[in-house]
Each structure stands twice: as C-alpha cells, then as structure tokens.
Amino acid sequence: MSTRSRKSSLGTLMCAVAALAVMVPAEATAQSGPSPYRLVDDWAQLPDGRPMGAVGKVTMDPDGDHLWAVIRCIARGFDVTPSRFGNECVDSDLDPVIKFDLDGNVVESFGGGLFIWPHGIDVDPDGNIWVTDAVGSNNIPDGDQRGHLVYKFGPTGEVLLRLGTPGRAGSGRDAFNSPSDVVVADNGNVFIADGHNATGNNRVMKFTSDGEYIMEWGQTGYAPGEFRALHAIEMDSRGRIFVGDRSNNRVQIFDQEGAHLATWTQFGRPSGIAFDTNGQIYVADSESDIVENPGWEMGIRIGDAETGWVTDFIVYPWGDPAVRLGNGAEFVAVDRDGNMYGGEPVPRNLQKYVRVR
C-alpha cells in the first residue's frame, strides 16, 4: 500500500438530516473506522511524456468501461503558477478532452486549440461529448474567439455544435458567462450551469440536443432557486437536477422544468456531484476551510440520493483548513464497481479510489 493510501481515512457520519433543514456539519460527528477505499497512485498515464495538468470534471462513459476527463494544458517542463490558473490552454494546442480506460490508459483525445479554460464535461446517450469553457472575460486575449462556449463533439472529436457567443460574455438566450458544467438527459435535453462566478448569470439553461433554447431559471441570490456560482450540475436516476451551488455552500435539487424540490447543506461546499447505480450520491468538496466554510473539511461525502442521509466521508488528508488552497477532488465520478475518480485541479492529479469493502 502506498504512503498516500496509509494516510487516507474515513469518517462515518451518523447525523440525521432532513431535505430542507440546516444540517449539522459532518465534522461535528466522530470520524472512525478504516477507509473503504485504497488510493491508486499515478493511475492516469498521459502519452508521450505529457505532464498532468489541472484536472477538471470527470465523468463515466455510458459504456461503463471508460472515463472522460478534462485535463488542462501544461507544456513539458512548465509549471502552472497562480497567475496562470484560469487560462492554462490559452497558448497551447494540447488536447484537453481525454478518454481513459479503467486501467488509466488514454484511448482518445481531442479539442486542442479550442479552449482557454475547459471545465465541465458530460456524455449524452448517443455517445457525444459536451464540454464547457468557463474562462473569465479577464483571461480572454483581445480579439480571441474562444471562451464562454459549450461544445458538442462526436465520439472521436468532430465538432457537431457550438453554443454561446465566441469570446464574449452575455446574459441572453445565445450567450453564457463562464459556463461551469453541463448534463444531458436521457431524452437529449441539455442543462448548462451558467456560470462559474458568484456574481455572474447564476442560472440553469435548458436546450434541445440540437441547441434550440427551451427555458432557463435562476438568478444571483440566497433564496431557493437562486445561486452564487453554479459549479456543478448532475442528474440522478429519477431525472432530478442537482446543482452544486458552491458559494452558497449547498446542493439544490430541481425537476427538469426548474421547480425547486429541496436544498441540502449536509454535503459541505459542493464542487462536484456524481451518482452510482445503487442510488448513492457523491459530492466532492475541495474548498471548505476556515474562510470559505468554517467547521467543515475538504473531502468526498457519500450519501443516499433519495433521503440525503450522509453515510461516509472520505477526508482529503493533505488539505490545510487554515489556508484557502482549493486542494482535493473538485469533481468526482464512480464506476460500476464502486471505484471513485477524483479530478484535482491544484495538485494536478486524476486520483483513483478503489473500493476494498
């Protein structure tokens, strides 16, 4: 077992939670027992000696045998400094959209030169890949026609559709402002979390699979149905829309027409959301610290997707709650065997967690 594996820990959370109640922090409950996961070091192998860049969203392919990930650009021998975080692909033609098999080998990649800051990704029922560019306007060079866009790719990278106004933020039906994430329903309808900034559009937009605008909901605020930085959007087996309302430290749940169903605060400061085939929800918290979300720790919380009961907490053992670093898994995916995959932007790591019990 690796050093990182020995450091991993599990907190078992036994606090009762209700869907609309203010929840007791998971850290208020004792953490005990061995972790049900083993960390696999250096799982993802990029070809030709390419170093790992900041990892964005990860999601399973519908075939169950592959994982898609956003891997931002980094040149060989080049280190990402804080001033470069947010525009890592601006001057690179490296492919940021990458498909892995479950052994960590790259089997497909594309998207080089199309993005400045690729962020969210989802695979629709037909195997097409949707990817968002969440770059802020301050990181778009003058005259650049990238950013504030959502792409639809075919399975091997053919551009099928592009939504948004190239290089320009907006709030109309044909524009986004740093779209964070995307999820596609079984009927092909597309839901886009717009956007990444707490003071941006803060809305969910709904389109057909061909890019025809259907509707939208949300605005900046704290009330139900309002948002401050939609960082993640995902759909459970019942078709409910789960939004990681990160700067409000909560998950909000909606039906596909935008009706608010519940607000959950027991999952910390949500950056990424995923579901398995057994009715469990996985929420990655990469930002809880004494400034952003005092009393909580970074890690991945696992619970019942129907009731919201939190059952497990996989703490991120290298995080420092006294310093805002954004460490740990910002996004999470789960395969059919219950193994987890965490996308870690700041550590530049695509971490695999193997289920051992």
C-alpha positions as CSV (number, residue, x, y, z in Angstrom):
1,M,0.0,0.0,0.0
2,S,1.3,3.5,-0.9
3,T,2.1,6.2,1.6
4,R,-0.9,8.1,0.4
5,S,-3.0,5.0,0.9
6,R,-1.9,4.7,4.5
7,K,-2.8,8.4,5.1
8,S,-6.3,8.1,3.9
9,S,-9.2,8.0,6.4
10,L,-12.9,7.6,6.6
11,G,-15.4,9.4,8.8
12,T,-18.7,7.6,9.3
13,L,-21.5,10.1,9.6
14,M,-24.5,9.2,11.7
15,C,-26.3,12.5,12.0
16,A,-29.9,12.5,10.8
17,V,-30.6,15.1,8.1
18,A,-33.8,16.4,6.5
19,A,-34.0,17.6,2.9
20,L,-34.9,21.3,3.8
21,A,-33.2,21.6,7.2
22,V,-29.9,23.3,8.1
23,M,-27.6,20.4,8.7
24,V,-25.0,19.7,11.4
25,P,-21.5,19.7,9.9
26,A,-20.3,16.2,9.2
27,E,-17.1,17.1,11.1
28,A,-19.2,17.5,14.3
29,T,-19.6,13.7,14.3
30,A,-16.7,11.5,15.2
31,Q,-14.7,10.1,12.4
32,S,-13.8,6.4,12.9
33,G,-13.1,3.2,11.1
34,P,-10.9,2.1,8.2
35,S,-11.4,3.7,4.8
36,P,-13.4,1.6,2.4
37,Y,-11.1,2.9,-0.4
38,R,-7.5,2.4,-1.4
39,L,-5.8,5.2,-3.3
40,V,-4.1,4.2,-6.5
41,D,-1.1,6.4,-7.1
42,D,-0.2,7.6,-10.6
43,W,-3.2,5.8,-12.1
44,A,-3.7,8.1,-15.2
45,Q,-0.9,7.9,-17.7
46,L,-0.7,10.6,-20.4
47,P,1.0,9.7,-23.7
48,D,4.4,10.9,-24.9
49,G,5.6,12.0,-21.5
50,R,2.9,14.7,-21.3
51,P,2.8,16.0,-17.7
52,M,-0.5,16.1,-15.9
53,G,-2.3,19.5,-15.9
54,A,-5.0,20.7,-13.7
55,V,-7.9,18.2,-13.8
56,G,-11.4,19.5,-14.3
57,K,-14.6,17.4,-14.4
58,V,-14.5,13.7,-14.7
59,T,-17.5,11.5,-15.9
60,M,-18.1,7.9,-16.8
61,D,-18.8,6.9,-20.4
62,P,-22.2,5.2,-20.8
63,D,-20.4,2.0,-21.9
64,G,-19.1,1.7,-18.3
65,D,-15.7,0.8,-19.5
66,H,-14.2,4.3,-19.9
67,L,-13.8,7.6,-18.1
68,W,-13.8,11.0,-19.7
69,A,-11.8,13.9,-18.1
70,V,-10.9,17.5,-18.7
71,I,-7.1,17.8,-18.4
72,R,-5.9,21.4,-18.8
73,C,-2.8,22.2,-20.8
74,I,0.7,22.3,-19.4
75,A,3.8,22.2,-21.5
76,R,6.7,19.9,-20.7
77,G,8.9,21.5,-18.1
78,F,6.4,24.3,-17.4
79,D,4.9,24.8,-14.0
80,V,1.5,26.4,-13.6
81,T,1.8,29.4,-11.4
82,P,-1.2,31.1,-9.7
83,S,-1.2,33.8,-12.3
84,R,-1.7,31.1,-15.0
85,F,-4.6,29.3,-13.2
86,G,-7.7,30.1,-15.2
87,N,-6.2,30.3,-18.7
88,E,-3.9,27.3,-19.0
89,C,-4.9,26.4,-22.5
90,V,-4.7,29.9,-24.0
91,D,-1.4,29.3,-25.8
92,S,-1.5,25.5,-26.2
93,D,-2.7,23.1,-28.7
94,L,-2.7,20.1,-26.3
95,D,-5.9,18.1,-26.3
96,P,-7.8,18.8,-23.1
97,V,-10.7,16.3,-23.6
98,I,-9.3,12.8,-22.8
99,K,-10.9,9.4,-22.6
100,F,-9.3,6.7,-20.4
101,D,-9.9,3.0,-20.0
102,L,-10.3,1.7,-16.4
103,D,-6.5,0.9,-16.2
104,G,-5.7,4.6,-16.8
105,N,-4.6,4.4,-20.4
106,V,-5.6,7.1,-22.9
107,V,-7.7,5.8,-25.7
108,E,-9.0,9.0,-27.2
109,S,-8.3,12.7,-27.0
110,F,-9.3,15.9,-28.9
111,G,-10.1,19.6,-28.5
112,G,-6.7,21.1,-28.8
113,G,-6.7,24.8,-29.6
114,L,-10.5,25.2,-29.0
115,F,-10.4,26.1,-25.3
116,I,-8.8,28.6,-22.9
117,W,-10.1,27.1,-19.7
118,P,-12.1,23.8,-20.2
119,H,-14.1,22.9,-17.2
120,G,-17.3,20.8,-17.3
121,I,-18.0,17.6,-19.4
122,D,-20.8,15.1,-19.9
123,V,-21.5,12.3,-22.4
124,D,-25.0,12.1,-23.9
125,P,-26.9,8.8,-24.5
126,D,-25.6,8.8,-28.1
127,G,-22.0,9.0,-27.0
128,N,-21.5,12.6,-27.9
129,I,-19.3,14.7,-25.6
130,W,-20.3,18.1,-24.3
131,V,-17.6,20.4,-22.8
132,T,-17.8,23.9,-21.3
133,D,-15.2,26.7,-21.4
134,A,-15.5,28.5,-18.1
135,V,-12.8,31.1,-18.7
136,G,-13.4,34.5,-17.2
137,S,-13.5,37.5,-19.5
138,N,-10.4,38.9,-17.9
139,N,-8.4,35.9,-19.2
140,I,-9.5,36.1,-22.8
141,P,-7.0,37.9,-25.1
142,D,-8.3,40.8,-27.1
143,G,-10.0,39.5,-30.3
144,D,-9.8,35.8,-29.2
145,Q,-12.9,33.9,-30.3
146,R,-12.7,31.3,-27.5
147,G,-14.4,31.3,-24.2
148,H,-18.0,31.5,-22.8
149,L,-18.8,28.5,-25.1
150,V,-20.3,25.0,-24.8
151,Y,-19.1,22.4,-27.4
152,K,-20.8,19.2,-28.6
153,F,-18.3,16.7,-30.0
154,G,-18.8,13.4,-31.7
155,P,-17.2,10.4,-30.0
156,T,-13.9,10.9,-31.8
157,G,-13.8,14.7,-31.6
158,E,-15.8,16.1,-34.6
159,V,-17.4,19.4,-33.6
160,L,-21.1,18.9,-34.0
161,L,-22.4,22.1,-32.3
162,R,-21.2,25.2,-30.6
163,L,-23.4,27.2,-28.2
164,G,-22.7,30.7,-27.0
165,T,-21.2,33.9,-28.4
166,P,-17.5,33.3,-29.1
167,G,-15.2,35.2,-26.7
168,R,-18.0,37.4,-25.3
169,A,-19.9,37.0,-22.0
170,G,-23.6,37.7,-22.2
171,S,-26.9,37.1,-20.5
172,G,-29.3,36.4,-23.4
173,R,-30.5,33.2,-24.8
174,D,-27.5,32.8,-27.1
175,A,-24.8,33.7,-24.6
176,F,-23.1,32.5,-21.4
177,N,-20.9,33.9,-18.8
178,S,-18.3,31.3,-17.8
179,P,-20.5,28.2,-18.1
180,S,-19.2,25.7,-15.4
181,D,-20.8,22.4,-16.2
182,V,-23.3,20.5,-18.4
183,V,-25.5,17.5,-18.1
184,V,-27.7,15.7,-20.7
185,A,-31.0,14.0,-20.0
186,D,-32.0,10.6,-21.5
187,N,-34.2,12.4,-24.0
188,G,-31.3,14.5,-25.2
189,N,-32.2,17.8,-23.5
190,V,-29.1,19.7,-22.3
191,F,-28.8,21.6,-19.0
192,I,-26.0,24.1,-18.6
193,A,-24.8,25.6,-15.3
194,D,-24.1,29.3,-16.2
195,G,-21.9,30.2,-14.6
196,H,-18.7,29.8,-12.6
197,N,-18.7,33.3,-10.9
198,A,-20.7,34.2,-7.8
199,T,-21.7,37.5,-9.5
200,G,-22.3,36.1,-13.0
201,N,-25.5,34.9,-14.6
202,N,-26.2,32.3,-12.0
203,R,-28.8,30.4,-14.0
204,V,-29.6,27.0,-15.4
205,M,-30.2,27.0,-19.2
206,K,-32.1,24.2,-21.0
207,F,-31.6,23.4,-24.7
208,T,-32.6,20.6,-27.1
209,S,-29.9,18.3,-28.3
210,D,-29.7,20.4,-31.5
211,G,-29.1,23.6,-29.4
212,E,-32.6,25.1,-29.5
213,Y,-33.3,27.2,-26.4
214,I,-36.1,25.9,-24.3
215,M,-36.0,27.7,-20.9
216,E,-33.9,28.9,-18.0
217,W,-34.2,29.5,-14.3
218,G,-32.3,31.2,-11.5
219,Q,-30.6,34.4,-10.6
220,T,-28.0,35.7,-8.2
221,G,-29.1,35.3,-4.6
222,Y,-29.5,33.2,-1.5
223,A,-33.2,32.1,-1.7
224,P,-34.4,28.7,-3.1
225,G,-33.8,28.7,-6.9
226,E,-31.2,31.4,-6.6
227,F,-27.4,30.8,-6.9
228,R,-24.0,32.1,-6.2
229,A,-21.5,30.2,-8.5
230,L,-23.1,27.1,-10.1
231,H,-20.1,24.9,-10.1
232,A,-21.6,21.5,-10.8
233,I,-24.8,20.1,-12.4
234,E,-25.8,16.4,-12.5
235,M,-28.9,14.3,-12.9
236,D,-30.0,11.3,-10.8
237,S,-31.7,8.1,-12.0
238,R,-35.1,9.8,-11.4
239,G,-34.2,12.7,-13.7
240,R,-33.9,15.3,-10.9
241,I,-31.4,18.1,-11.5
242,F,-28.8,18.5,-8.7
243,V,-26.9,21.8,-8.7
244,G,-23.7,22.4,-6.8
245,D,-24.5,26.0,-5.5
246,R,-20.9,26.3,-4.3
247,S,-20.7,29.8,-2.9
248,N,-23.9,29.3,-1.0
249,N,-22.5,26.0,0.5
250,R,-25.4,23.9,-0.6
251,V,-26.8,21.5,-3.2
252,Q,-30.2,22.5,-4.7
253,I,-32.5,20.0,-6.4
254,F,-35.0,20.7,-9.2
255,D,-37.2,19.0,-11.6
256,Q,-36.5,19.4,-15.3
257,E,-38.9,22.4,-15.5
258,G,-36.9,24.3,-12.9
259,A,-39.3,23.7,-9.9
260,H,-37.3,23.7,-6.7
261,L,-37.6,20.4,-4.8
262,A,-35.1,20.6,-1.9
263,T,-32.0,22.2,-0.6
264,W,-29.3,20.1,1.1
265,T,-26.5,21.7,3.1
266,Q,-25.1,18.5,4.6
267,F,-22.6,17.9,1.8
268,G,-20.3,20.8,2.6
269,R,-19.2,23.2,-0.1
270,P,-20.0,21.3,-3.3
271,S,-17.7,21.4,-6.3
272,G,-18.6,18.2,-8.0
273,I,-21.6,15.7,-7.9
274,A,-21.9,12.2,-9.2
275,F,-24.3,9.2,-8.7
276,D,-23.7,5.5,-8.8
277,T,-26.1,2.7,-9.9
278,N,-27.1,1.9,-6.3
279,G,-28.8,5.2,-5.5
280,Q,-25.9,6.9,-3.8
281,I,-24.8,10.5,-4.3
282,Y,-21.1,11.5,-4.2
283,V,-20.2,15.2,-3.5
284,A,-16.7,16.5,-3.8
285,D,-15.8,19.4,-1.5
286,S,-12.4,20.9,-2.5
287,E,-12.8,24.3,-0.8
288,S,-14.0,24.0,2.8
289,D,-11.7,25.9,5.1
290,I,-11.8,28.4,7.9
291,V,-12.6,31.2,5.5
292,E,-15.0,29.7,3.0
293,N,-16.9,27.2,5.1
294,P,-15.7,27.2,8.7
295,G,-16.2,23.9,10.6
296,W,-16.0,21.7,7.6
297,E,-13.2,19.7,6.0
298,M,-12.3,19.0,2.3
299,G,-13.2,15.6,1.1
300,I,-15.8,13.5,-0.6
301,R,-19.1,12.9,1.1
302,I,-21.3,9.9,0.2
303,G,-25.0,9.6,1.0
304,D,-28.4,8.3,-0.1
305,A,-29.6,10.2,-3.1
306,E,-33.2,9.9,-2.1
307,T,-33.1,10.9,1.6
308,G,-29.9,12.9,1.7
309,W,-28.6,10.9,4.6
310,V,-24.8,11.1,4.6
311,T,-23.1,7.8,5.3
312,D,-19.4,8.2,4.5
313,F,-16.9,10.9,4.4
314,I,-13.5,10.4,2.6
315,V,-11.4,13.1,4.1
316,Y,-8.7,14.8,2.0
317,P,-5.7,14.2,4.2
318,W,-3.4,16.8,2.6
319,G,-5.7,19.8,2.8
320,D,-5.0,22.6,5.2
321,P,-8.2,24.1,6.5
322,A,-6.4,27.2,7.7
323,V,-5.4,28.2,4.1
324,R,-7.6,28.6,1.1
325,L,-5.9,26.3,-1.5
326,G,-8.7,24.6,-3.2
327,N,-7.0,21.2,-2.8
328,G,-8.5,17.8,-3.2
329,A,-11.1,16.4,-5.6
330,E,-13.1,19.2,-7.2
331,F,-15.0,16.7,-9.3
332,V,-15.9,13.0,-8.8
333,A,-17.1,10.1,-10.9
334,V,-18.0,6.5,-9.9
335,D,-17.7,3.3,-12.0
336,R,-19.9,0.2,-11.9
337,D,-17.7,-1.4,-9.3
338,G,-18.0,1.5,-6.9
339,N,-14.5,2.8,-7.5
340,M,-14.2,6.6,-7.4
341,Y,-12.2,9.0,-9.6
342,G,-11.4,12.5,-8.3
343,G,-10.4,15.4,-10.5
344,E,-7.9,17.5,-8.6
345,P,-7.0,20.9,-10.2
346,V,-4.4,22.4,-7.8
347,P,-2.5,19.1,-7.1
348,R,-2.8,18.3,-10.9
349,N,-3.9,14.8,-10.2
350,L,-6.5,12.3,-11.5
351,Q,-6.9,10.2,-8.5
352,K,-8.5,6.7,-8.5
353,Y,-10.0,5.3,-5.3
354,V,-10.5,1.5,-5.4
355,R,-13.4,0.1,-3.3
356,V,-12.0,-2.5,-1.0
357,R,-15.1,-3.3,1.1
